Amino acid sequence: MTSISDKSERGHGGPGRERTLDSASRAAGALLMLSGPLSILMGAAGIAEDSLFATSNGYAYNFPLTAWGIIHLVIGIALTVAGLGVLAGASWGRGAGVVTAGVSLITQFMFVPFYPGWAIPVMALDLLILFALTRSHIEAAR
């Protein structure tokens, strides 16, 4: 006799099957919805060339501050859209969340010399997002 799991996963199953969002996905969606607007605000500050950022010479990723602002703005919008997708249970939400959180993690690492007090906590936030999105997917496969 087969056992039926009481867990159901959004985006899988046949017609009429109840679909719920697990707690890890909800947490990841909420964190994406936090990280996205924070990146948008950082992008706006960069585009405005705020004096908040340090400038360094001889750094390998030394883009102009406006370019960093545009990068953060685009990533912030992508993070917000991915967060909405995860919270809505869209089939593309989890994949988009993993990709955008990964890209955000890499760009925050590259941004550390400009504002380490911001980049390091956002990197930790991106790691939590990646953990929550991939952990719930692994548990659902069991």
N, C-alpha and C positions, 0 to 999 in steps of 0.2 A: 504494500500500500504506500502511496506517496504522501508525503506530508506537505501541507500548504503553509507557506510562510505568511505571517501576519504583516510583513513589511511589503509595501508595494512601492514601485518606483515610477516616477513621472517619466513619460516618454516611452515606456515599454508596456507590453501587454495588449490583449485583444480588446475588441469592443465591449463595453460594459464593465470593464475592470476598473475598480476604483484606483485613482492615482493620487498619491500624496507626495509632498515634498519632505524629505528627511531633514533632520535638524542640522546636519553638516552642510547640506545644500542651502538651507535658510541662512545659516551663519555666513557661508561664502557669499551669498547674494547680498547680505547686509554689509559685509566688509567691502565688497566691490562697490556698493553704493556709497560707502564712506571714502574709499580710496579714489574713486573717480572725481568727485567734486574737489577733493584736496589737490589732485593733480591739475584740475582745471584752474583752481586758484593760483597754484604755483606757476602755471603757464601764463596766466594773466599778469602776474608780477614780473615774469621774465620778459614778456612782450613790452611791458611798460618800462623796462630797464630800471627796475627798482634798485635802490642802493643796498638792499638786503643781502645781495650775493657778493661773495668774494671773487676776485679775479685772480687768475694765476697764469703765469707765463711758462711755457715749456711743457704744458700738459698735453698728452696725446689726443685727448678729446676736447680740445679747446675751441668749441664752436662759439660764435657770437651769442650774447645773452638772448637776443630776440629769437634766434634759431632754437635755443633750449626752451624758450617759452612756447614756441609753436609745437615742438616735440611733446612737451608736457600737456599742452592743451589737447592735442589729437589723442594722446594716450588716455587722458582723463575722460574724454568723450567716449572712447572705445570701452573703457572700464565701466562707465555708467550704463552703456547699452548692454554690455555683457551681464552686468548685475541685474538689470531689468529682465534679461532673457533667462537667467538662472531662477529668479524669483517667480517668473511667469511659468516656469517649467518647460520652456521651449527646448526642442531637441538640440538646437545649436548653442544653447546658453552655456552649458558646461564646457564645451570645447572652446568657445570664444573666451570664456572666463580664464581658462588655463593659459591660452595663448596671450591674452592681453596682460594678465598678471605676470607672466614670464617676461614679456617685453618690458613691462614697467619695472620689474626687478633689475633687468640689465641696464636700462636707462638711468635708474636711480643710482646704481653702482657707478656708472660713468659720471654722474652728477655730484658725487660725494665731495670733491674738492671745492665746489662752488657753495654748497650749503650742507655740511655734514649733519647738523642738528635736525635737518628735515629729511635728508635722503636716507639715513640709517633707520629711523622709525618706519618710514614708508616701505623700505626693503623688508623689514620684519612683518609688516602688514601684508605685503605681497606673498611672503613665504607662508603666512597663515592661510591666505586665500588658496594658494596652490595645495597646501596640505588638506584643507577642507574639501576642495573639489575632487582631488584624486583619491582621498580616503573613502569618501562615500561611494565612489564608483567601484573601488576594489571590494568593499563590503557587500555591495549589491550583487556582485558576481558570485559570491559564495552561496 
